[in-house]
């Protein structure tokens, strides 16, 4: 299993891809800078938490 190296970079890429998908689906208005920053921070927290879970899972014996 390969784990994330930079959660903040992965979070930004995820949010940017989500915005591009929204634009393709007809959303024309971009989010405010505050909303964008908040979304990146929340995504980064989620990625860090998932990475921690994955690391713990690697250390546990398989069933």
Phi and psi restraints in degrees (range 20) as a CNS / XPLOR table:
assign (resid 1 and name C) (resid 2 and name N)
       (resid 2 and name CA) (resid 2 and name C) 1.0 -101.1 20.0 2
assign (resid 2 and name N) (resid 2 and name CA)
       (resid 2 and name C) (resid 3 and name N) 1.0 128.4 20.0 2
assign (resid 2 and name C) (resid 3 and name N)
       (resid 3 and name CA) (resid 3 and name C) 1.0 -101.1 20.0 2
assign (resid 3 and name N) (resid 3 and name CA)
       (resid 3 and name C) (resid 4 and name N) 1.0 156.6 20.0 2
assign (resid 3 and name C) (resid 4 and name N)
       (resid 4 and name CA) (resid 4 and name C) 1.0 -61.2 20.0 2
assign (resid 4 and name N) (resid 4 and name CA)
       (resid 4 and name C) (resid 5 and name N) 1.0 140.5 20.0 2
assign (resid 4 and name C) (resid 5 and name N)
       (resid 5 and name CA) (resid 5 and name C) 1.0 -94.4 20.0 2
assign (resid 5 and name N) (resid 5 and name CA)
       (resid 5 and name C) (resid 6 and name N) 1.0 -38.9 20.0 2
assign (resid 5 and name C) (resid 6 and name N)
       (resid 6 and name CA) (resid 6 and name C) 1.0 -133.2 20.0 2
assign (resid 6 and name N) (resid 6 and name CA)
       (resid 6 and name C) (resid 7 and name N) 1.0 96.1 20.0 2
assign (resid 6 and name C) (resid 7 and name N)
       (resid 7 and name CA) (resid 7 and name C) 1.0 -58.7 20.0 2
assign (resid 7 and name N) (resid 7 and name CA)
       (resid 7 and name C) (resid 8 and name N) 1.0 -35.1 20.0 2
assign (resid 7 and name C) (resid 8 and name N)
       (resid 8 and name CA) (resid 8 and name C) 1.0 -67.7 20.0 2
assign (resid 8 and name N) (resid 8 and name CA)
       (resid 8 and name C) (resid 9 and name N) 1.0 -38.2 20.0 2
assign (resid 8 and name C) (resid 9 and name N)
       (resid 9 and name CA) (resid 9 and name C) 1.0 -69.0 20.0 2
assign (resid 9 and name N) (resid 9 and name CA)
       (resid 9 and name C) (resid 10 and name N) 1.0 -41.6 20.0 2
assign (resid 9 and name C) (resid 10 and name N)
       (resid 10 and name CA) (resid 10 and name C) 1.0 -64.4 20.0 2
assign (resid 10 and name N) (resid 10 and name CA)
       (resid 10 and name C) (resid 11 and name N) 1.0 -38.7 20.0 2
assign (resid 10 and name C) (resid 11 and name N)
       (resid 11 and name CA) (resid 11 and name C) 1.0 -63.4 20.0 2
assign (resid 11 and name N) (resid 11 and name CA)
       (resid 11 and name C) (resid 12 and name N) 1.0 -44.0 20.0 2
assign (resid 11 and name C) (resid 12 and name N)
       (resid 12 and name CA) (resid 12 and name C) 1.0 -63.0 20.0 2
assign (resid 12 and name N) (resid 12 and name CA)
       (resid 12 and name C) (resid 13 and name N) 1.0 -43.1 20.0 2
assign (resid 12 and name C) (resid 13 and name N)
       (resid 13 and name CA) (resid 13 and name C) 1.0 -63.0 20.0 2
assign (resid 13 and name N) (resid 13 and name CA)
       (resid 13 and name C) (resid 14 and name N) 1.0 -40.0 20.0 2
assign (resid 13 and name C) (resid 14 and name N)
       (resid 14 and name CA) (resid 14 and name C) 1.0 -63.5 20.0 2
assign (resid 14 and name N) (resid 14 and name CA)
       (resid 14 and name C) (resid 15 and name N) 1.0 -47.9 20.0 2
assign (resid 14 and name C) (resid 15 and name N)
       (resid 15 and name CA) (resid 15 and name C) 1.0 -65.2 20.0 2
assign (resid 15 and name N) (resid 15 and name CA)
       (resid 15 and name C) (resid 16 and name N) 1.0 -42.8 20.0 2
assign (resid 15 and name C) (resid 16 and name N)
       (resid 16 and name CA) (resid 16 and name C) 1.0 -61.2 20.0 2
assign (resid 16 and name N) (resid 16 and name CA)
       (resid 16 and name C) (resid 17 and name N) 1.0 -42.2 20.0 2
assign (resid 16 and name C) (resid 17 and name N)
       (resid 17 and name CA) (resid 17 and name C) 1.0 -65.1 20.0 2
assign (resid 17 and name N) (resid 17 and name CA)
       (resid 17 and name C) (resid 18 and name N) 1.0 -38.2 20.0 2
assign (resid 17 and name C) (resid 18 and name N)
       (resid 18 and name CA) (resid 18 and name C) 1.0 -64.4 20.0 2
assign (resid 18 and name N) (resid 18 and name CA)
       (resid 18 and name C) (resid 19 and name N) 1.0 -39.8 20.0 2
assign (resid 18 and name C) (resid 19 and name N)
       (resid 19 and name CA) (resid 19 and name C) 1.0 -66.6 20.0 2
assign (resid 19 and name N) (resid 19 and name CA)
       (resid 19 and name C) (resid 20 and name N) 1.0 -39.3 20.0 2
assign (resid 19 and name C) (resid 20 and name N)
       (resid 20 and name CA) (resid 20 and name C) 1.0 -63.7 20.0 2
assign (resid 20 and name N) (resid 20 and name CA)
       (resid 20 and name C) (resid 21 and name N) 1.0 -41.2 20.0 2
assign (resid 20 and name C) (resid 21 and name N)
       (resid 21 and name CA) (resid 21 and name C) 1.0 -64.1 20.0 2
assign (resid 21 and name N) (resid 21 and name CA)
       (resid 21 and name C) (resid 22 and name N) 1.0 -39.4 20.0 2
assign (resid 21 and name C) (resid 22 and name N)
       (resid 22 and name CA) (resid 22 and name C) 1.0 -64.2 20.0 2
assign (resid 22 and name N) (resid 22 and name CA)
       (resid 22 and name C) (resid 23 and name N) 1.0 -39.6 20.0 2
assign (resid 22 and name C) (resid 23 and name N)
       (resid 23 and name CA) (resid 23 and name C) 1.0 -64.2 20.0 2
assign (resid 23 and name N) (resid 23 and name CA)
       (resid 23 and name C) (resid 24 and name N) 1.0 -38.4 20.0 2
assign (resid 23 and name C) (resid 24 and name N)
       (resid 24 and name CA) (resid 24 and name C) 1.0 -67.3 20.0 2
assign (resid 24 and name N) (resid 24 and name CA)
       (resid 24 and name C) (resid 25 and name N) 1.0 -25.4 20.0 2
assign (resid 24 and name C) (resid 25 and name N)
       (resid 25 and name CA) (resid 25 and name C) 1.0 -94.3 20.0 2
assign (resid 25 and name N) (resid 25 and name CA)
       (resid 25 and name C) (resid 26 and name N) 1.0 14.2 20.0 2
assign (resid 25 and name C) (resid 26 and name N)
       (resid 26 and name CA) (resid 26 and name C) 1.0 103.2 20.0 2
assign (resid 26 and name N) (resid 26 and name CA)
       (resid 26 and name C) (resid 27 and name N) 1.0 -4.0 20.0 2
assign (resid 26 and name C) (resid 27 and name N)
       (resid 27 and name CA) (resid 27 and name C) 1.0 -77.8 20.0 2
assign (resid 27 and name N) (resid 27 and name CA)
       (resid 27 and name C) (resid 28 and name N) 1.0 120.8 20.0 2
assign (resid 27 and name C) (resid 28 and name N)
       (resid 28 and name CA) (resid 28 and name C) 1.0 -102.1 20.0 2
assign (resid 28 and name N) (resid 28 and name CA)
       (resid 28 and name C) (resid 29 and name N) 1.0 -25.7 20.0 2
assign (resid 28 and name C) (resid 29 and name N)
       (resid 29 and name CA) (resid 29 and name C) 1.0 -87.6 20.0 2
assign (resid 29 and name N) (resid 29 and name CA)
       (resid 29 and name C) (resid 30 and name N) 1.0 127.7 20.0 2
assign (resid 29 and name C) (resid 30 and name N)
       (resid 30 and name CA) (resid 30 and name C) 1.0 -78.4 20.0 2
assign (resid 30 and name N) (resid 30 and name CA)
       (resid 30 and name C) (resid 31 and name N) 1.0 151.1 20.0 2
assign (resid 30 and name C) (resid 31 and name N)
       (resid 31 and name CA) (resid 31 and name C) 1.0 -70.3 20.0 2
assign (resid 31 and name N) (resid 31 and name CA)
       (resid 31 and name C) (resid 32 and name N) 1.0 159.5 20.0 2
assign (resid 31 and name C) (resid 32 and name N)
       (resid 32 and name CA) (resid 32 and name C) 1.0 -67.0 20.0 2
assign (resid 32 and name N) (resid 32 and name CA)
       (resid 32 and name C) (resid 33 and name N) 1.0 163.1 20.0 2
assign (resid 32 and name C) (resid 33 and name N)
       (resid 33 and name CA) (resid 33 and name C) 1.0 -61.9 20.0 2
assign (resid 33 and name N) (resid 33 and name CA)
       (resid 33 and name C) (resid 34 and name N) 1.0 -38.1 20.0 2
assign (resid 33 and name C) (resid 34 and name N)
       (resid 34 and name CA) (resid 34 and name C) 1.0 -65.2 20.0 2
assign (resid 34 and name N) (resid 34 and name CA)
       (resid 34 and name C) (resid 35 and name N) 1.0 -42.5 20.0 2
assign (resid 34 and name C) (resid 35 and name N)
       (resid 35 and name CA) (resid 35 and name C) 1.0 -66.3 20.0 2
assign (resid 35 and name N) (resid 35 and name CA)
       (resid 35 and name C) (resid 36 and name N) 1.0 -39.5 20.0 2
assign (resid 35 and name C) (resid 36 and name N)
       (resid 36 and name CA) (resid 36 and name C) 1.0 -63.2 20.0 2
assign (resid 36 and name N) (resid 36 and name CA)
       (resid 36 and name C) (resid 37 and name N) 1.0 -46.0 20.0 2
assign (resid 36 and name C) (resid 37 and name N)
       (resid 37 and name CA) (resid 37 and name C) 1.0 -63.2 20.0 2
assign (resid 37 and name N) (resid 37 and name CA)
       (resid 37 and name C) (resid 38 and name N) 1.0 -42.0 20.0 2
assign (resid 37 and name C) (resid 38 and name N)
       (resid 38 and name CA) (resid 38 and name C) 1.0 -63.5 20.0 2
assign (resid 38 and name N) (resid 38 and name CA)
       (resid 38 and name C) (resid 39 and name N) 1.0 -42.1 20.0 2
assign (resid 38 and name C) (resid 39 and name N)
       (resid 39 and name CA) (resid 39 and name C) 1.0 -64.1 20.0 2
assign (resid 39 and name N) (resid 39 and name CA)
       (resid 39 and name C) (resid 40 and name N) 1.0 -41.5 20.0 2
assign (resid 39 and name C) (resid 40 and name N)
       (resid 40 and name CA) (resid 40 and name C) 1.0 -64.3 20.0 2
assign (resid 40 and name N) (resid 40 and name CA)
       (resid 40 and name C) (resid 41 and name N) 1.0 -42.3 20.0 2
assign (resid 40 and name C) (resid 41 and name N)
       (resid 41 and name CA) (resid 41 and name C) 1.0 -63.9 20.0 2
assign (resid 41 and name N) (resid 41 and name CA)
       (resid 41 and name C) (resid 42 and name N) 1.0 -42.8 20.0 2
assign (resid 41 and name C) (resid 42 and name N)
       (resid 42 and name CA) (resid 42 and name C) 1.0 -65.4 20.0 2
assign (resid 42 and name N) (resid 42 and name CA)
       (resid 42 and name C) (resid 43 and name N) 1.0 -41.6 20.0 2
assign (resid 42 and name C) (resid 43 and name N)
       (resid 43 and name CA) (resid 43 and name C) 1.0 -64.6 20.0 2
assign (resid 43 and name N) (resid 43 and name CA)
       (resid 43 and name C) (resid 44 and name N) 1.0 -40.1 20.0 2
assign (resid 43 and name C) (resid 44 and name N)
       (resid 44 and name CA) (resid 44 and name C) 1.0 -62.9 20.0 2
assign (resid 44 and name N) (resid 44 and name CA)
       (resid 44 and name C) (resid 45 and name N) 1.0 -43.0 20.0 2
assign (resid 44 and name C) (resid 45 and name N)
       (resid 45 and name CA) (resid 45 and name C) 1.0 -60.9 20.0 2
assign (resid 45 and name N) (resid 45 and name CA)
       (resid 45 and name C) (resid 46 and name N) 1.0 -42.8 20.0 2
assign (resid 45 and name C) (resid 46 and name N)
       (resid 46 and name CA) (resid 46 and name C) 1.0 -64.3 20.0 2
assign (resid 46 and name N) (resid 46 and name CA)
       (resid 46 and name C) (resid 47 and name N) 1.0 -42.7 20.0 2
assign (resid 46 and name C) (resid 47 and name N)
       (resid 47 and name CA) (resid 47 and name C) 1.0 -63.7 20.0 2
assign (resid 47 and name N) (resid 47 and name CA)
       (resid 47 and name C) (resid 48 and name N) 1.0 -43.0 20.0 2
assign (resid 47 and name C) (resid 48 and name N)
       (resid 48 and name CA) (resid 48 and name C) 1.0 -62.3 20.0 2
assign (resid 48 and name N) (resid 48 and name CA)
       (resid 48 and name C) (resid 49 and name N) 1.0 -40.9 20.0 2
assign (resid 48 and name C) (resid 49 and name N)
       (resid 49 and name CA) (resid 49 and name C) 1.0 -67.3 20.0 2
assign (resid 49 and name N) (resid 49 and name CA)
       (resid 49 and name C) (resid 50 and name N) 1.0 -43.0 20.0 2
assign (resid 49 and name C) (resid 50 and name N)
       (resid 50 and name CA) (resid 50 and name C) 1.0 -63.9 20.0 2
assign (resid 50 and name N) (resid 50 and name CA)
       (resid 50 and name C) (resid 51 and name N) 1.0 -37.0 20.0 2
assign (resid 50 and name C) (resid 51 and name N)
       (resid 51 and name CA) (resid 51 and name C) 1.0 -64.1 20.0 2
assign (resid 51 and name N) (resid 51 and name CA)
       (resid 51 and name C) (resid 52 and name N) 1.0 -42.2 20.0 2
assign (resid 51 and name C) (resid 52 and name N)
       (resid 52 and name CA) (resid 52 and name C) 1.0 -63.1 20.0 2
assign (resid 52 and name N) (resid 52 and name CA)
       (resid 52 and name C) (resid 53 and name N) 1.0 -41.3 20.0 2
assign (resid 52 and name C) (resid 53 and name N)
       (resid 53 and name CA) (resid 53 and name C) 1.0 -63.3 20.0 2
assign (resid 53 and name N) (resid 53 and name CA)
       (resid 53 and name C) (resid 54 and name N) 1.0 -42.8 20.0 2
assign (resid 53 and name C) (resid 54 and name N)
       (resid 54 and name CA) (resid 54 and name C) 1.0 -63.4 20.0 2
assign (resid 54 and name N) (resid 54 and name CA)
       (resid 54 and name C) (resid 55 and name N) 1.0 -39.4 20.0 2
assign (resid 54 and name C) (resid 55 and name N)
       (resid 55 and name CA) (resid 55 and name C) 1.0 -65.4 20.0 2
assign (resid 55 and name N) (resid 55 and name CA)
       (resid 55 and name C) (resid 56 and name N) 1.0 -40.8 20.0 2
assign (resid 55 and name C) (resid 56 and name N)
       (resid 56 and name CA) (resid 56 and name C) 1.0 -65.5 20.0 2
assign (resid 56 and name N) (resid 56 and name CA)
       (resid 56 and name C) (resid 57 and name N) 1.0 -38.2 20.0 2
assign (resid 56 and name C) (resid 57 and name N)
       (resid 57 and name CA) (resid 57 and name C) 1.0 -66.1 20.0 2
assign (resid 57 and name N) (resid 57 and name CA)
       (resid 57 and name C) (resid 58 and name N) 1.0 -34.3 20.0 2
assign (resid 57 and name C) (resid 58 and name N)
       (resid 58 and name CA) (resid 58 and name C) 1.0 -64.2 20.0 2
assign (resid 58 and name N) (resid 58 and name CA)
       (resid 58 and name C) (resid 59 and name N) 1.0 -32.5 20.0 2
assign (resid 58 and name C) (resid 59 and name N)
       (resid 59 and name CA) (resid 59 and name C) 1.0 -81.5 20.0 2
assign (resid 59 and name N) (resid 59 and name CA)
       (resid 59 and name C) (resid 60 and name N) 1.0 -14.2 20.0 2
assign (resid 59 and name C) (resid 60 and name N)
       (resid 60 and name CA) (resid 60 and name C) 1.0 -91.4 20.0 2
assign (resid 60 and name N) (resid 60 and name CA)
       (resid 60 and name C) (resid 61 and name N) 1.0 150.8 20.0 2
assign (resid 60 and name C) (resid 61 and name N)
       (resid 61 and name CA) (resid 61 and name C) 1.0 -68.4 20.0 2
assign (resid 61 and name N) (resid 61 and name CA)
       (resid 61 and name C) (resid 62 and name N) 1.0 146.3 20.0 2
assign (resid 61 and name C) (resid 62 and name N)
       (resid 62 and name CA) (resid 62 and name C) 1.0 -77.2 20.0 2
assign (resid 62 and name N) (resid 62 and name CA)
       (resid 62 and name C) (resid 63 and name N) 1.0 152.1 20.0 2
